[in-house]
Amino acid sequence: MSSTETSFVSCEDDLPPIFGLFNFYATLSSVPLLFVPISSLLTAVRLTEVRKRAPFIHVALIMWLLTLTTLFFTNLFQHIVGGRHYIFLHETMANVQGLWHSSLINAIRRKKGWNSIPERAGLAVAAITTVAVVLISFTLPDTDTREAVNGIVQGLTGIFIVGSHGALSWRDARAWRLFRRSCIGLLLVVIFTGPHGLESKLCHLRSSIWYHAVVDHACIVCLFGGVAKNSVHLAKVAVTNEHKEKDY
């Protein structure tokens, strides 16, 4: 990957900082963006039935939403400060939240009796691989090893998460609606954002300074807003449905 690709944040990159902010407009829109993970985290904390009846699911849900919230904060920091180190931190947190999301999905699959590993093992795997990913990211920056690890983690967790979300959502109207929203968001992120998307091709336009703040972050809301809400919903449904079946 070229240095240009690894250092690209938005079309504001080449502009002088405004009020000391590296990406002024993207920073402004990154603040309300924090509502996406924090709102779902607050909802998850209040799921007392899930906490009592399925503690491993609840722990995995809280851990994932905490890492997702941290990911959104690293997005804010990279827009405030800029620099390759904050970009690496943001990329690393993207992988870490993927690992904990996989742990959550594994626990939900386990609760439904689907093929999975024990919940405790899933949490342990997420914790161990998180340490490994962080160490590799910060001890081997700008190396093929780091790029290979990122690709492997993103590939494996992405396939598992998307596939499982689809399967878990199939017969639930609310979950299926949120799953479709997240799939549309993922497609929009791939097409319209980042160094490989439309965003980097429009930086010669004067109006492009608003692109990341408006278009990019709207795509993120569509993707992660759907994923976060759906994950909370699926965790709750997996526990409540099991309880109803036992009562019946």
Residue, then its C-alpha position, 0 to 999 in steps of 0.5 A: m500500500s502506498s504512503t498516500e493511501t495509508s495517510f489519506v483521511s479526507c479531502e481536507d488533508d491538504l488544507p491548513p488546520i482551522f482552529g488547530l483542527f486537522n480536518f475541521y469539518a470532519t471533526l465537527s460531524s464526528v462529534p454527533l457521530l458518537f451517538v451511534p455506538i453510545s446510544s446502543l451501549l446505553t441500551a445494552v447496559r439496561l438489558t437486565e434480563v440478558r445480563k441475568r439469563a445470559p451473562f456471557i452474551h451480555v459481557a460480549l455485547i458490552m465489550w463489543l459496544l465499548t470497542l465500537t465506541t472507542l473506534f468512533f473516538t479514534n475517528l474523532f481523534q484522527h480528524i482533530v490531530g491527523g498523522r499516521h499514528y492516529i490512522f494506525l490506531h483507528e485501523t487497529m480499533a476497526n480490527v479489535q471491534g471486529l474480533w469482539h463482534s465475532s465473540l458476541i455473534n458466537a455467543i448468540r449462535r451458541k444460545k440458539g444451539w448453532n455451530s459455535i465454540p463455548e462462550r467463555a472460549g469465544l471471549a478468551v479468543a477475542a481477548i488474546t487476538t486483541v492483544a496480538v493485533v495491537l502488538i503487531s500494529f504498533t511494533l510492526p507499522d508500515t510492514d507487510t506483516r501488519e498488512a497481512v494481519n489486517g487483511i486476515v482479521q478483516g476477512l475472517t471476521g467480516i465473513f463470519i459477522v455478515g453471514s451470521h447476521g443474515a442468518l440470525s435476522w432472516r425470520d425476524a422482521r425488525a432484524w431483517r430490516l436492520f440487516r438490510r440497512s447495514c448491508i446498504g451501508l457497507l456497500l456505500v462505504v466501499i463505493f464512496t469512502g476512503p482512498h479507494g472510493l469515490e472520495s479520493k477522486l473528488c478532492h480537486l473539487r472545491s466543494s470536496i472539503w465537505y464530502h467526508a463530513v457529510v457523505d462519508h459519515a452518513c454512510i458510517v451512520c447507515l452501516f454501524g447504526g444498523v449493525a449496532k441496533n441489530s446486535v442489541h436486538l438479536a442478543k435480546v431476542a435470543v435470550t427472551n425467546e429461549h425463556k419463552e420456549k422453556d416456560y412453554 
